[in-house]
Amino acid sequence: MLSPIDQSIRQLGPIRWQIGSLVCERTKTVPPTDVLATWKEHDRMYIIREDEDLGDDISPFVESSDEVQLVHQGGSLSAVWAIGRQAFCKVKAWNPAMESEDKTIAFVKKIAPQIPTPEVIYAWTEQDRSFLILKRIEGFTLRDAWTSLSPSRRHAIIKTIAHHCNDLAQNTSQLLGSDPTQLKNARYFSASSGECPKLGRVFHFYHPDLGPGNIIVSDGRVAGIIDWEAAGYYPRFWIATKPSVSPGLDFCPSIAGFDDFEWRKRLRIELETWGYPQASEWYIKWRTFQLK
């Protein structure tokens, strides 16, 4: 049985950590040929490798240290660590029916290479847990950069994200969802408290978590979009509806002088100008019906 998810990384020594069943080490020398992954940070290098010597006799887990820090925890289902200054390790609950985020990122790079996505260093799964090490995208989250941006820059970023949504939406599927082995069809929407919006014959690829914390900005421009785990095929109306109904896309923490929902409201309006309908009233009724 695996340890709690926030104990997925344990410190083994001053420059050595256990990540799941693998080991991360910092070194200044050329790594051995049997390593699984490497990345460089200034004059140091990090390596990921197997370690047959790992046993139960290890030091207690380190929640936060100077070099490896727990920076986010999503209850018992996910946690994120910063490794040095150039990488993150995301650990999530997982099952074989789920599509892995690294495969989704690779798919996006293939169908829409113009969209800036994180560089995957290494990914693997163990039992009911997935591990993903990503290169840090230089910049600030849109939430943290918002007050430093001019009104014209903010508008340009909104237009850029809407453009990227449209680029992704050109890739379609006759099935709904993010995992081809566990997809649902249009009957998923059939039992509702009102008339279902027109679904069309295909679903459109979409990143449904485009909140200001998942958009990285550098020099006033979009430098990256992160957290692709929920991306998949959705009804066309959902592309503009999701920003309209999801408080998860609000500014968090709040920004003085701005409505929490300003970003998602302006994104929804921009997506509507691209021809994407929104059906927030229907969705709220449908969601209420589903929860009964």
C-alpha positions in Angstrom: 0.0 0.0 0.0 1.3 3.4 -1.0 1.9 6.1 1.6 -0.4 9.2 1.7 0.0 11.3 -1.4 1.7 14.2 0.4 4.4 11.7 1.5 5.2 10.6 -2.1 8.6 12.3 -1.9 11.0 11.4 0.9 14.5 12.8 1.5 17.2 10.1 1.6 20.2 12.5 2.0 21.3 16.0 1.4 21.1 15.7 -2.4 19.0 12.6 -2.8 15.2 12.0 -2.7 12.9 9.1 -3.2 10.0 9.8 -5.6 7.7 6.8 -5.5 10.0 3.8 -6.2 12.5 5.9 -8.1 15.3 8.2 -6.9 16.1 11.8 -7.8 19.7 13.0 -7.2 21.5 16.2 -7.7 25.0 16.0 -9.2 27.7 18.1 -10.9 29.2 15.1 -12.8 28.2 13.5 -16.0 25.3 11.2 -15.2 25.7 7.4 -15.7 24.2 5.9 -18.8 21.5 4.0 -17.0 19.5 7.0 -15.8 15.9 7.4 -16.8 15.9 11.2 -17.2 18.0 14.2 -16.6 17.7 18.0 -16.5 20.1 20.8 -16.0 19.9 23.8 -13.7 22.8 26.2 -14.0 25.9 24.3 -12.9 24.0 21.4 -11.4 22.2 18.5 -12.9 19.3 16.4 -11.6 18.9 12.7 -12.5 16.0 10.2 -12.1 17.0 6.6 -11.8 16.0 3.3 -10.4 17.6 2.2 -7.1 17.7 -1.4 -6.3 19.1 -0.6 -2.8 16.0 1.2 -1.6 14.4 -0.4 1.3 12.3 0.4 4.3 15.1 2.0 6.3 14.8 5.6 5.0 14.5 8.9 6.8 11.1 10.4 7.5 9.5 12.2 4.6 10.4 15.9 4.2 7.4 18.1 3.5 9.4 21.1 2.7 13.1 21.8 2.3 15.3 24.4 0.6 15.6 22.3 -2.6 12.4 20.2 -2.8 9.3 21.9 -1.6 5.7 20.9 -1.4 3.9 23.8 -3.2 0.4 22.5 -3.7 -1.9 19.8 -2.2 -5.3 18.9 -3.5 -6.6 16.9 -0.6 -5.8 13.2 -0.7 -5.8 13.1 -4.5 -2.9 15.2 -5.7 0.2 17.1 -4.6 2.9 19.1 -6.4 6.5 19.7 -5.5 9.1 22.1 -6.8 12.4 20.4 -7.5 15.1 23.1 -7.5 14.1 26.1 -9.6 13.5 24.4 -13.0 11.1 21.5 -12.4 7.9 20.4 -10.8 6.8 16.9 -9.8 3.0 16.3 -9.9 1.7 13.3 -8.1 -2.0 12.3 -8.6 -4.4 9.5 -7.8 -4.6 7.3 -10.9 -6.4 4.3 -12.4 -5.9 2.5 -15.7 -9.1 4.1 -17.2 -7.5 7.6 -16.9 -5.5 9.2 -19.7 -2.2 10.4 -18.4 -1.4 14.1 -18.6 2.0 13.5 -20.3 0.2 11.8 -23.2 -2.3 14.6 -23.4 0.5 17.2 -23.6 2.2 15.1 -26.3 -1.1 15.0 -28.2 -1.5 18.8 -28.0 2.0 19.4 -29.2 1.1 17.2 -32.2 -2.2 18.8 -33.2 -1.5 22.4 -32.1 2.3 23.0 -31.8 1.7 26.7 -31.7 0.2 26.4 -28.2 2.9 26.7 -25.5 2.8 23.6 -23.2 5.2 22.4 -20.5 8.1 20.2 -21.4 7.7 16.7 -19.9 10.9 15.4 -18.3 9.7 12.0 -17.2 6.4 10.3 -16.3 5.4 7.0 -14.8 2.7 5.2 -12.8 2.8 3.0 -9.8 -0.2 1.1 -8.5 -2.9 3.8 -8.0 -0.6 6.8 -8.5 0.8 8.8 -11.4 4.1 10.8 -11.3 4.9 13.6 -13.8 8.0 15.7 -13.8 7.7 18.9 -15.8 10.1 21.7 -16.8 9.1 25.0 -15.2 7.8 27.6 -17.7 9.5 30.9 -16.9 7.1 33.7 -16.0 4.2 34.4 -13.6 0.7 33.1 -13.5 -1.8 35.4 -15.1 -3.4 35.9 -11.7 -0.1 37.3 -10.3 0.7 39.3 -13.4 -2.8 40.8 -13.9 -2.3 44.1 -12.1 1.0 44.8 -13.8 -0.5 44.4 -17.3 -2.0 47.3 -19.2 -5.6 47.0 -20.3 -4.5 46.4 -23.9 -2.2 43.6 -22.8 -4.9 42.0 -20.8 -7.2 42.1 -23.8 -4.5 40.7 -26.0 -4.0 37.7 -23.6 -7.8 37.1 -23.6 -7.8 37.0 -27.4 -4.7 34.7 -27.4 -6.4 32.2 -25.1 -9.6 32.3 -27.1 -7.5 31.7 -30.3 -5.8 28.7 -28.7 -9.3 27.3 -27.7 -10.4 27.6 -31.3 -7.2 25.9 -32.5 -7.8 23.0 -30.2 -11.5 22.8 -31.1 -10.6 22.0 -34.7 -9.7 18.5 -33.5 -12.9 16.6 -33.2 -14.2 13.2 -32.1 -17.5 11.4 -32.3 -17.0 10.4 -28.6 -17.1 12.5 -25.5 -14.4 12.6 -22.9 -10.6 12.4 -22.5 -10.1 8.7 -22.4 -10.9 6.5 -25.4 -11.6 3.5 -23.2 -14.1 5.2 -20.9 -15.9 7.7 -23.2 -19.6 8.6 -22.9 -21.9 9.5 -25.8 -24.5 12.1 -26.2 -27.1 10.1 -24.1 -25.2 11.4 -21.1 -27.1 14.7 -21.5 -30.5 13.2 -22.3 -31.9 13.1 -18.8 -32.2 16.8 -17.9 -34.6 19.3 -16.5 -34.8 21.2 -19.8 -34.1 21.0 -23.5 -30.5 20.0 -24.1 -28.4 22.4 -26.2 -27.5 21.2 -29.7 -24.7 18.8 -29.4 -23.9 18.3 -33.1 -22.3 15.2 -34.5 -18.9 15.7 -33.1 -17.2 16.8 -29.9 -14.3 19.3 -29.7 -11.0 19.1 -28.0 -10.8 21.6 -25.1 -8.8 22.6 -22.0 -11.6 23.2 -19.5 -9.4 24.6 -16.7 -8.2 27.8 -18.2 -8.2 29.8 -15.0 -5.7 32.6 -14.3 -3.6 30.2 -12.3 -3.0 27.9 -15.2 -1.8 30.5 -17.7 1.8 31.6 -17.5 2.7 35.1 -18.7 6.1 36.5 -19.6 6.8 40.0 -21.0 3.1 40.6 -21.3 2.4 37.5 -23.5 1.2 34.0 -23.0 4.3 31.9 -22.3 2.5 28.6 -21.4 -0.7 26.8 -20.5 -0.4 24.2 -17.7 -2.6 21.5 -16.1 -3.8 19.5 -19.1 -5.2 16.6 -17.1 -8.9 17.4 -17.8 -8.4 18.2 -21.5 -10.5 16.1 -23.8 -13.5 16.1 -26.1 -16.5 18.2 -25.1 -19.7 19.6 -26.7 -19.1 22.8 -28.6 -21.4 24.7 -26.3 -19.2 23.8 -23.3 -16.2 25.8 -24.6 -17.9 29.1 -23.7 -20.2 27.7 -21.1 -17.4 26.5 -18.8 -16.0 30.0 -18.1 -19.6 31.2 -17.4 -20.4 28.6 -14.7 -17.1 27.7 -13.1 -15.9 29.7 -10.0 -12.8 27.5 -10.2 -11.7 29.9 -12.9 -11.9 33.0 -10.7 -9.0 35.0 -9.5 -7.8 33.2 -6.4 -6.8 34.8 -4.1 -8.9 37.8 -5.0 -7.4 40.9 -6.5 -8.3 44.3 -5.0 -10.3 46.4 -7.4 -11.3 43.5 -9.7 -14.3 41.1 -9.6 -13.2 37.6 -8.9 -15.0 36.5 -12.0 -13.6 39.2 -14.4 -11.2 36.9 -16.2 -13.6 34.1 -16.9 -16.4 36.6 -17.8 -14.2 38.3 -20.4 -12.9 35.0 -21.7 -16.5 33.8 -22.2 -17.4 37.0 -24.0 -14.4 36.6 -26.3 -15.2 33.0 -27.1 -18.8 34.0 -28.0 -17.3 36.4 -30.6 -15.6 33.3 -32.1 -19.0 31.7 -32.5 -19.0 29.5 -29.5 -22.5 29.5 -27.9 -22.9 29.3 -24.1 -25.7 27.6 -22.3 -25.2 28.5 -18.6 -28.9 28.6 -17.7 -29.5 25.1 -19.1 -26.3 23.8 -17.5 -27.3 25.0 -14.0 -30.7 23.4 -14.4 -29.1 20.2 -15.7 -26.6 20.1 -12.9 -29.3 20.6 -10.3 -31.2 17.7 -11.8 -28.1 15.4 -11.8 -27.5 16.1 -8.1 -31.0 15.0 -7.1 
